[in-house]
Amino acid sequence: MAIPYASRLNAVEKFHVWTLARPDLIYLALGMPIPDTPDAIKEATVAALRAGHVHYSDFKDIPELRAALVDKMREQNDLDFTPDEIIVTNGLTQASFLACKRRCKNRPR
């Protein structure tokens, strides 16, 4: 049964209003952060673009990023990983594919 467009839009709007009242949530449904991007991130983005970092990275991403994520997970989340256990994806589609691929690879036959 299809949900009428107006009803779907209303639900999205209601959810958006609900998330505005929850400062502990980050609203990513439409890829539009509610607060403005911090200036340090804007400046780092411009510097990266000027340095030629304009394409997707390789499959395992940038080694320095994975090392920084290992440090973050250890310091802020008390989790212990190695950079080889971290994969940074280009988005949900790639992450879902990799999760399914890993599950199928590890499934008993």
Summary of the structure (lengths in Angstrom):
residues: 109
radius of gyration: 18.8
end to end distance: 37.4
largest distance: 51.7
contacts: 182
relative contact order: 0.06
helix: 56%
strand: 0%
